[in-house]
Amino acid sequence: SDGRFDLLLPPGETRITLERGFEHPLVSTNLVLAAGQTHDLALASRRFLDMQARGWISGDTHIHWAKNSWDVDEDIDLLAVVQRAEDLRVANNLTLRHHTRDANFIAPTQFPMGPVPGRCSANWHIQMAEEYRNEEFYGHLIFLNIQRLIQPISTGSMGGPPFLDYPPNRPAILEARAQGGISIEAHGLGRNNDVPVNVSQDLTDSLDQIEAEDYYRFLDCGFQLPLSNGSDHPARVAGSARVYVKTEMPFTYGRWIDGIRSNRTFTTSGPLLFLDVNAHDVGDVLEEQPATPLRIRARAVSRFPIGTLQIVSNGRVLAEKRTPNSEAELDFELAAGEPRWIVARCSQNEQFAPLSGPETNPHAAHTSAIYVHVDGQPRFTPAAAEEWIRRMTRHAEDLAQALGEGPGR
């Protein structure tokens, strides 16, 4: 709602709850009405943590503002209302191309690529962007901050006849970057193994919806990549999973994009999560010696119980706190010892990906990494590299088989 509305209720007791994004507590009341009775009710919720004042700007990387059929544009004014109701500072409205047995359509198409006129300010921003898709082999990509649609928008079965899995994603990513944009892997590793191909060629700017262990495997290869997230509305409620980006102030969309490029993010379905190492923020690289002490601090704040808060480095849990409270902190020191990456994560159910598979995992958050180089060396483990090589080899074999050349050729 944008403020005031009417509800028709049955006689008796009704529980009414006001919810507004992740920085406001829920406010509830019970209302008892007799038949024919009317009642005016005012509910208000005060922000318990002002993330924008701290330089953190929330955003949904992946909205298709369309009807549930996906092929009919929804009213952009309604997105502006939902954006404020969800306290979602940045909404990226992605145009896609989709082919079914009955239709081939491009949607949503309310505006060309770029800022939506009249819907951008110092506090709220709606941006038209693109999801570039290949269903069978190359996966789905999100292109943000582009100036014009990158054709053919979809290839393979998503593009329609003649169903060509061509071109591969690389030329589209390079065109997006030439326009000043970034490329985000839309669905974790997707159905294929093209994501490590993109990462190894420095074609990936961020990872949406990726499982924690796959993220750690990239970090174990020395790659510096941020996490991001989006709801994929109308598949889920807009803003149900989102990214917070540390942004130079005053806020602009371009600075928000730069924050993603700089790895200054955490992704969440509820908790607000902070991490620093020797007073350095997520995305920073520390150049240290083995004996250098590292003071590591993590803090989680939420509308709901935190559950488990952890600090993880090089795949190992260094510190943990389990709590029924809505705030939790960890603060400890260790010697750097070896090259390492460090992240914080929290969850009520030990699943740390805020969005995994078809459902939102509620009350989970995960930071991007802080990187500690020791004696000038980043973290690198051969086993992680060998696993990605195995998956890329399988990807090449799948492509060869699809071309009728047989596996391994």
DRENVO-772788 format. One record per residue (C-alpha): z negated, x, y negated. Coordinates in nm, 3 decimals, always signed. Layout:
% DRENVO-772788
Z:X:Y;
...
//
This chain:
% DRENVO-772788
+0.000:+0.000:+0.000;
+0.055:+0.108:-0.359;
-0.275:-0.047:-0.467;
-0.319:-0.422:-0.424;
-0.213:-0.650:-0.141;
-0.305:-0.978:+0.032;
-0.400:-1.027:+0.395;
-0.415:-1.353:+0.592;
-0.699:-1.323:+0.845;
-0.844:-1.547:+1.117;
-1.193:-1.690:+1.057;
-1.478:-1.466:+1.169;
-1.546:-1.094:+1.139;
-1.279:-0.838:+1.054;
-1.323:-0.463:+1.019;
-1.115:-0.313:+0.740;
-1.058:+0.061:+0.710;
-0.901:+0.256:+0.425;
-0.727:+0.576:+0.536;
-0.544:+0.818:+0.307;
-0.420:+1.140:+0.462;
-0.626:+1.434:+0.581;
-0.825:+1.517:+0.266;
-1.000:+1.181:+0.229;
-1.277:+1.036:+0.449;
-1.218:+0.701:+0.613;
-1.392:+0.412:+0.436;
-1.469:+0.101:+0.642;
-1.638:-0.233:+0.591;
-1.694:-0.550:+0.791;
-1.587:-0.877:+0.630;
-1.694:-1.221:+0.757;
-1.485:-1.518:+0.640;
-1.509:-1.888:+0.708;
-1.195:-2.098:+0.750;
-1.029:-2.145:+0.410;
-1.247:-1.883:+0.238;
-1.097:-1.612:+0.015;
-1.256:-1.285:-0.089;
-1.164:-0.996:-0.318;
-1.242:-0.657:-0.167;
-1.209:-0.314:-0.331;
-1.214:+0.007:-0.125;
-1.194:+0.359:-0.265;
-1.202:+0.704:-0.107;
-1.278:+1.032:-0.285;
-1.104:+1.349:-0.177;
-1.357:+1.574:+0.004;
-1.136:+1.882:-0.028;
-0.864:+1.926:-0.288;
-0.611:+2.142:-0.107;
-0.361:+2.147:-0.393;
-0.629:+2.290:-0.623;
-0.663:+2.571:-0.367;
-0.288:+2.630:-0.366;
-0.220:+2.455:-0.032;
+0.058:+2.193:-0.044;
+0.108:+1.952:+0.247;
+0.451:+1.857:+0.373;
+0.639:+1.692:+0.657;
+0.941:+1.903:+0.754;
+1.102:+1.634:+0.967;
+1.146:+1.276:+0.842;
+1.447:+1.052:+0.901;
+1.382:+0.768:+0.656;
+1.577:+0.512:+0.857;
+1.511:+0.189:+1.044;
+1.393:+0.216:+1.404;
+1.756:+0.195:+1.514;
+1.802:+0.530:+1.333;
+2.143:+0.425:+1.192;
+2.034:+0.216:+0.889;
+1.885:+0.372:+0.578;
+1.532:+0.266:+0.481;
+1.437:+0.202:+0.116;
+1.359:+0.537:-0.050;
+1.106:+0.362:-0.276;
+0.910:+0.270:+0.036;
+0.905:+0.637:+0.137;
+0.749:+0.717:-0.201;
+0.475:+0.457:-0.133;
+0.414:+0.585:+0.222;
+0.410:+0.943:+0.092;
+0.125:+0.860:-0.147;
-0.057:+0.648:+0.109;
-0.049:+0.942:+0.352;
-0.132:+1.191:+0.073;
+0.175:+1.388:+0.177;
+0.292:+1.606:-0.111;
+0.637:+1.699:+0.026;
+0.862:+1.470:+0.230;
+1.185:+1.617:+0.372;
+1.433:+1.339:+0.454;
+1.680:+1.478:+0.708;
+2.036:+1.356:+0.748;
+2.166:+1.376:+1.106;
+2.474:+1.278:+1.306;
+2.430:+1.086:+1.629;
+2.665:+0.961:+1.896;
+2.590:+0.686:+2.148;
+2.806:+0.475:+2.375;
+2.822:+0.209:+2.104;
+2.810:+0.400:+1.778;
+2.870:+0.727:+1.598;
+2.677:+0.744:+1.273;
+2.543:+0.970:+1.001;
+2.203:+0.870:+0.860;
+1.993:+0.865:+0.647;
+2.227:+0.901:+0.352;
+2.036:+0.765:+0.049;
+2.124:+1.071:-0.163;
+2.315:+1.400:-0.133;
+2.131:+1.719:-0.033;
+1.866:+1.828:-0.281;
+1.578:+1.668:-0.473;
+1.575:+1.288:-0.483;
+1.620:+1.182:-0.847;
+1.312:+1.023:-0.999;
+1.098:+1.110:-0.698;
+0.992:+1.467:-0.779;
+0.700:+1.577:-0.995;
+0.417:+1.828:-1.011;
+0.237:+1.631:-0.737;
+0.501:+1.465:-0.518;
+0.843:+1.569:-0.395;
+1.110:+1.404:-0.179;
+1.396:+1.631:-0.069;
+1.716:+1.542:+0.114;
+1.785:+1.796:+0.388;
+1.961:+1.820:+0.726;
+1.896:+1.827:+1.098;
+2.180:+2.020:+1.261;
+2.191:+1.936:+1.633;
+2.336:+2.043:+1.965;
+2.174:+1.856:+2.254;
+2.290:+2.052:+2.556;
+2.262:+2.423:+2.476;
+2.175:+2.532:+2.123;
+1.901:+2.290:+2.022;
+1.811:+2.119:+1.695;
+1.765:+2.296:+1.363;
+1.612:+2.182:+1.035;
+1.783:+2.310:+0.723;
+1.564:+2.279:+0.412;
+1.655:+2.362:+0.052;
+2.030:+2.342:+0.111;
+2.271:+2.221:-0.157;
+2.529:+2.041:+0.060;
+2.557:+1.917:+0.418;
+2.658:+2.180:+0.670;
+2.936:+2.050:+0.894;
+2.986:+1.931:+1.160;
+2.614:+1.825:+1.140;
+2.610:+1.783:+1.520;
+2.805:+1.938:+1.808;
+2.832:+1.852:+2.177;
+2.730:+1.503:+2.283;
+2.559:+1.439:+1.947;
+2.882:+1.503:+1.758;
+3.100:+1.260:+1.950;
+3.454:+1.314:+2.083;
+3.586:+1.571:+2.166;
+3.225:+1.672:+2.256;
+3.263:+2.041:+2.179;
+2.956:+2.267:+2.204;
+3.108:+2.465:+1.921;
+3.043:+2.633:+1.688;
+2.714:+2.785:+1.805;
+2.422:+2.761:+1.565;
+2.451:+3.107:+1.412;
+2.732:+3.027:+1.162;
+2.546:+2.713:+1.049;
+2.222:+2.909:+0.996;
+2.404:+3.174:+0.794;
+2.565:+2.906:+0.579;
+2.225:+2.743:+0.521;
+2.084:+3.078:+0.408;
+2.385:+3.137:+0.183;
+2.292:+2.811:+0.011;
+1.934:+2.933:-0.041;
+1.797:+2.738:+0.254;
+1.576:+2.811:+0.552;
+1.626:+2.732:+0.920;
+1.343:+2.585:+1.128;
+1.352:+2.540:+1.506;
+1.295:+2.165:+1.523;
+1.145:+2.103:+1.868;
+0.970:+2.411:+1.994;
+1.192:+2.571:+2.258;
+1.378:+2.245:+2.314;
+1.578:+2.197:+2.632;
+1.733:+2.542:+2.633;
+1.656:+2.907:+2.565;
+1.857:+2.954:+2.248;
+1.541:+2.983:+2.034;
+1.458:+3.342:+2.143;
+1.824:+3.429:+2.076;
+1.782:+3.309:+1.718;
+1.443:+3.476:+1.677;
+1.567:+3.811:+1.807;
+1.857:+3.804:+1.559;
+1.629:+3.720:+1.264;
+1.787:+3.376:+1.232;
+1.463:+3.175:+1.255;
+1.249:+3.116:+0.948;
+0.982:+2.895:+1.109;
+0.884:+2.719:+1.433;
+0.808:+2.346:+1.451;
+0.628:+2.182:+1.744;
+0.597:+2.498:+1.950;
+0.331:+2.537:+2.217;
+0.065:+2.796:+2.141;
+0.148:+3.021:+2.436;
+0.516:+3.041:+2.339;
+0.417:+3.123:+1.982;
+0.189:+3.401:+2.106;
+0.470:+3.541:+2.320;
+0.683:+3.583:+2.007;
+0.392:+3.748:+1.826;
+0.347:+3.981:+2.124;
+0.702:+4.104:+2.064;
+0.617:+4.201:+1.707;
+0.799:+3.908:+1.542;
+0.642:+3.771:+1.225;
+0.703:+3.397:+1.226;
+0.518:+3.105:+1.067;
+0.433:+2.768:+1.216;
+0.542:+2.443:+1.054;
+0.553:+2.080:+1.162;
+0.688:+1.733:+1.102;
+0.660:+1.384:+1.244;
+1.026:+1.316:+1.333;
+0.981:+0.968:+1.180;
+1.069:+0.697:+1.289;
+0.963:+0.843:+1.624;
+0.611:+0.879:+1.478;
+0.427:+0.786:+1.160;
+0.539:+1.002:+0.866;
+0.285:+1.276:+0.805;
+0.108:+1.234:+1.140;
+0.177:+1.605:+1.197;
+0.235:+1.822:+0.894;
+0.234:+2.173:+0.755;
+0.020:+2.306:+0.471;
+0.190:+2.585:+0.277;
+0.011:+2.833:+0.047;
+0.220:+2.807:-0.267;
+0.236:+2.986:-0.598;
+0.128:+2.749:-0.874;
+0.236:+2.542:-1.051;
+0.393:+2.371:-0.750;
+0.768:+2.353:-0.715;
+0.970:+2.281:-0.403;
+1.130:+2.625:-0.425;
+0.788:+2.790:-0.424;
+0.688:+2.574:-0.126;
+0.993:+2.705:+0.062;
+0.900:+3.061:-0.039;
+0.552:+3.003:+0.108;
+0.711:+2.922:+0.444;
+0.929:+3.232:+0.421;
+0.610:+3.433:+0.359;
+0.433:+3.298:+0.672;
+0.162:+3.132:+0.459;
+0.112:+2.816:+0.662;
-0.104:+2.621:+0.898;
-0.001:+2.313:+1.093;
-0.225:+2.016:+1.160;
-0.268:+1.658:+1.275;
-0.598:+1.627:+1.088;
-0.823:+1.932:+1.041;
-0.789:+2.161:+0.741;
-0.801:+2.517:+0.870;
-0.852:+2.848:+0.693;
-0.841:+3.208:+0.816;
-0.883:+3.544:+0.647;
-0.916:+3.903:+0.766;
-1.072:+4.153:+0.524;
-1.002:+3.891:+0.253;
-0.630:+3.879:+0.345;
-0.469:+3.539:+0.401;
-0.235:+3.415:+0.674;
+0.103:+3.586:+0.660;
-0.038:+3.917:+0.536;
+0.016:+4.250:+0.712;
-0.276:+4.495:+0.720;
-0.208:+4.866:+0.776;
-0.521:+5.008:+0.945;
-0.660:+5.281:+1.168;
-0.820:+5.213:+1.511;
-1.174:+5.251:+1.374;
-1.119:+5.028:+1.072;
-1.363:+4.734:+1.078;
-1.204:+4.391:+1.053;
-1.411:+4.107:+0.912;
-1.259:+3.786:+1.045;
-1.354:+3.446:+0.908;
-1.231:+3.100:+1.003;
-1.332:+2.762:+0.865;
-1.231:+2.410:+0.970;
-1.301:+2.089:+0.774;
-1.200:+1.743:+0.894;
-1.253:+1.369:+0.862;
-1.355:+1.372:+1.227;
-1.559:+1.600:+1.460;
-1.400:+1.944:+1.491;
-1.455:+1.987:+1.864;
-1.368:+2.351:+1.935;
-1.289:+2.614:+1.672;
-1.152:+2.947:+1.797;
-1.025:+3.279:+1.666;
-0.758:+3.425:+1.894;
-0.608:+3.774:+1.888;
-0.344:+3.917:+2.121;
-0.382:+3.613:+2.347;
-0.760:+3.647:+2.386;
-1.031:+3.424:+2.236;
-1.247:+3.654:+2.022;
-1.491:+3.391:+1.895;
-1.555:+3.023:+1.957;
-1.775:+2.743:+1.829;
-1.809:+2.397:+1.982;
-1.951:+2.134:+1.751;
-1.971:+1.756:+1.699;
-1.976:+1.815:+1.323;
-1.685:+1.774:+1.084;
-1.718:+2.133:+0.956;
-1.735:+2.461:+1.144;
-1.723:+2.832:+1.059;
-1.680:+3.160:+1.244;
-1.758:+3.496:+1.083;
-1.771:+3.828:+1.270;
-1.651:+4.189:+1.271;
-1.474:+4.414:+1.518;
-1.290:+4.744:+1.503;
-0.914:+4.709:+1.479;
-0.873:+4.916:+1.794;
-0.509:+4.835:+1.866;
-0.219:+4.663:+1.690;
-0.291:+4.294:+1.686;
-0.213:+3.952:+1.553;
-0.491:+3.706:+1.469;
-0.484:+3.325:+1.446;
-0.733:+3.041:+1.417;
-0.708:+2.710:+1.598;
-0.917:+2.398:+1.657;
-0.895:+2.087:+1.872;
-1.102:+1.809:+2.024;
-0.923:+1.831:+2.359;
-0.844:+2.203:+2.410;
-0.476:+2.134:+2.332;
-0.396:+2.323:+2.014;
-0.043:+2.209:+1.928;
-0.072:+1.926:+1.670;
+0.251:+1.776:+1.798;
+0.349:+1.826:+2.159;
+0.613:+1.629:+2.343;
+0.657:+1.262:+2.250;
+0.308:+1.211:+2.107;
+0.099:+1.343:+1.823;
-0.205:+1.532:+1.948;
-0.474:+1.406:+1.710;
-0.732:+1.627:+1.542;
-0.570:+1.965:+1.618;
-0.472:+2.251:+1.387;
-0.332:+2.601:+1.421;
-0.277:+2.874:+1.162;
+0.011:+3.114:+1.138;
-0.083:+3.473:+1.207;
-0.234:+3.764:+1.018;
-0.081:+4.091:+1.140;
-0.274:+4.416:+1.186;
-0.064:+4.729:+1.228;
-0.255:+5.027:+1.366;
-0.125:+5.378:+1.303;
+0.185:+5.214:+1.158;
+0.265:+5.019:+1.476;
+0.286:+4.640:+1.524;
+0.177:+4.457:+1.837;
+0.428:+4.487:+2.121;
+0.387:+4.404:+2.491;
+0.676:+4.469:+2.733;
+0.582:+4.169:+2.949;
+0.644:+3.929:+2.660;
+0.981:+4.086:+2.585;
+1.078:+4.074:+2.953;
+0.997:+3.702:+2.969;
+1.219:+3.627:+2.669;
+1.496:+3.842:+2.820;
+1.467:+3.641:+3.142;
+1.500:+3.315:+2.952;
+1.792:+3.439:+2.741;
+1.968:+3.555:+3.059;
+1.923:+3.206:+3.205;
+2.062:+3.063:+2.881;
+2.373:+3.283:+2.912;
+2.416:+3.176:+3.274;
+2.392:+2.809:+3.175;
+2.663:+2.859:+2.917;
+2.886:+3.047:+3.161;
+2.843:+2.776:+3.423;
+2.932:+2.508:+3.170;
+3.251:+2.699:+3.093;
+3.337:+2.704:+3.462;
+3.299:+3.081:+3.493;
+3.002:+3.074:+3.725;
+2.656:+3.221:+3.672;
+2.617:+3.586:+3.585;
+2.972:+3.643:+3.451;
//
